[in-house]
Amino acid sequence: MRLASDGADIALVDMNEDRMRVVADEVQTRGRRATIFRANVMHREEIYAAVDHAEKELQGFDIMINNAGIVQVQPLSHVTPDEVDKIFKINVEGVLWGIQAAARKFKQRKQKGKIISASSIAGHEGFPLLGIYSATKFAVRALTQAAAKEFAADGITVNAYCPGEVGTDMWVEIDKRMAEITGAKIGETYDKYVGGIALGRAETPEDVAAFVSFLAGPDSDYMTGQAPLIDGGLVYR
Ligand SMILES: NC(=O)c1ccc[n+]([C@@H]2O[C@H](COP(=O)([O-])OP(=O)(O)OC[C@H]3O[C@@H](n4cnc5c(N)ncnc54)[C@H](O)[C@@H]3O)[C@@H](O)[C@H]2O)c1
């Protein structure tokens, strides 16, 4: 919604078609075009198809945002190979295929472009019970740095954003699983983390979107390979 307000036409890609339709309608009420494409980001061919779809439907392709991700709350002592496989396929391979597909499309179109991916505070610091999730988000920073260097000569910038504690469905899941594992009450883990935020409140999707808007716009043209924290003061680097 923020990028639509900034003036972008939007191609939504997710597995949840109902939610995409709601967002697409809202984008259109703001006077921008919107199109939806159902894809599972762990499958490279589906991301390539999504990028082709976006270019065809919107007659252009300028910004790629690799936002989809999942969380797992699990002590390292109990993590299974299937769990590791699944979260790496979505959080790391999903971002890799997104970077690859977008860079290929920008080069094909002989234009510059911006690639932006979701890392996390957990991409700068390993958190207990979130060890594998943290590993995937460190990997997003590694891909961001390497891709920035590989694609700089093509006029493509590659950056990431590292949110803190955002009150989305993901945190509902984290709080529930933490409660199961530690015996905390529902809401207690969420509140404990909020207590560690210098600015004294949880992050909103709008806080994240404001920074993504900067990364997507011309004011960040001289920035590449970075993954700044946007977390209200929780992790300091
Ligand atoms: N919520 C937080 O506190 C927080 C903090 C730091 C980073 N992040 C990162 O921000 C991003 C967005 O998180 P969120 O809080 O909005 O999560 P969310 O769970 O609320 O939403 C995730 C979205 O990704 C989609 N998705 C999941 N797996 C997919 C797949 N395989 N293919 C396609 N779509 C898929 C879901 O359908 C959903 O729409 C994630 O990468 C997450 O790791 C979130």
The ligand as an ORCA input file, in Angstrom:
! r2SCAN-3c Opt
* xyz 0 1
  N       6.986     -9.915     11.887
  C       8.206     -9.599     12.319
  O       8.408     -9.240     13.498
  C       9.387     -9.658     11.374
  C      10.620     -9.192     11.856
  C      11.728     -9.228     11.019
  C      11.611     -9.725      9.733
  N      10.404    -10.181      9.290
  C      10.370    -10.701      7.921
  O       9.469     -9.926      7.143
  C       8.854    -10.730      6.143
  C       7.346    -10.609      6.257
  O       6.964    -11.074      7.545
  P       5.486    -10.938      8.143
  O       5.656    -10.627      9.585
  O       4.646    -10.052      7.296
  O       5.032    -12.461      8.027
  P       3.561    -13.072      7.846
  O       3.664    -14.488      8.282
  O       2.574    -12.202      8.551
  O       3.348    -12.983      6.291
  C       4.166    -13.727      5.421
  C       3.576    -13.750      4.031
  O       4.413    -14.578      3.223
  C       3.596    -15.502      2.518
  N       4.369    -16.733      2.291
  C       4.854    -17.577      3.233
  N       5.489    -18.597      2.640
  C       5.386    -18.411      1.297
  C       5.849    -19.140      0.167
  N       6.517    -20.272      0.285
  N       5.573    -18.636     -1.066
  C       4.875    -17.494     -1.199
  N       4.419    -16.757     -0.173
  C       4.678    -17.216      1.069
  C       2.382    -15.719      3.414
  O       1.274    -16.210      2.679
  C       2.161    -14.321      3.990
  O       1.364    -13.524      3.141
  C       9.373    -12.161      6.380
  O      10.454    -12.427      5.510
  C       9.846    -12.119      7.833
  O      10.826    -13.099      8.089
  C       9.286    -10.143     10.077
*
